[in-house]
Amino acid sequence: MNEIARHIETIRHELPGGTRLVAVSKFHPAEALMEAYEAGQRIFGESRVQELVAKHEALPADVEWHFIGHLQTNKVKYIVPFISLIHSVDSEKLLAVIDSEAAKCGRVVDCLLEIHVAQEESKYGFTPDSCREWLRTNPTGKYSHVRLCGLMGMASFTDDEAQVDREFGQLKSLFDELKNSGEVDAAAFTELSMGMSHDYRLALRHGSTLVRIGTSIFGERVY
Ligand SMILES: *Cc1c(COP(=O)(O)O)cnc(C)c1O
């Protein structure tokens, strides 16, 4: 068994039944993705549109592609025809563009809202409060070609486990609160995307349903 296959096996053994592994393959060549594919991996996460489109063309058709990076509205049209899940919806404007592009190709695109809970400054993502307020205006009622499936977030990049634990806890309680609020379609709102190579074990304790793991599968990225 090759390295990539071994890493995938190891991680899979740690995941509870309801949790899926997103293999974050950004900056790695299509050959590395094929090794993962041959080890049975079917979900791949990418953060740049051009790279995603090229890999979509290079890999087998049964791969499920997830977009996990900041998505510019002018690039939405390139991925909407085939994307399975967009983890990183961070504004109503972006949601509106995904909706209109999805309508053009007769699709309903699954989306997660990106929530900012980490200490690091970030231009992207809703704060828990801005997300609550925005959902109260019933934005999703306006868009019939997107489906709100849950939340995505990142914890602070720190060795302070208590801090990371708190932030994943915050994401989980916001997720539960919104699911029960009547402001989202609770039946569709099922995914909580959190946990990366260095912190996925903590994320699993808080009920992550999608872990996004790159380095622990493919090794360090060369930018
Ligand atoms: C790159 C990336 C990951 C994977 O990070 P690793 O530390 O390599 O596991 C997960 N989520 C997002 C949003 C990323 O950009």
The ligand as a Gaussian input file, in Angstrom:
#p B3LYP/6-31G(d) Opt

LIG

0 1
 C       -6.131000      23.874000       3.132000
 C       -7.402000      23.782000       3.885000
 C       -7.676000      22.657000       4.676000
 C       -6.713000      21.502000       4.885000
 O       -5.662000      21.883000       5.708000
 P       -4.575000      20.799000       6.245000
 O       -3.958000      21.486000       7.390000
 O       -3.624000      20.592000       5.112000
 O       -5.305000      19.566000       6.604000
 C       -8.914000      22.606000       5.305000
 N       -9.817000      23.592000       5.194000
 C       -9.579000      24.692000       4.446000
 C      -10.617000      25.749000       4.356000
 C       -8.363000      24.825000       3.780000
 O       -8.130000      25.928000       3.044000

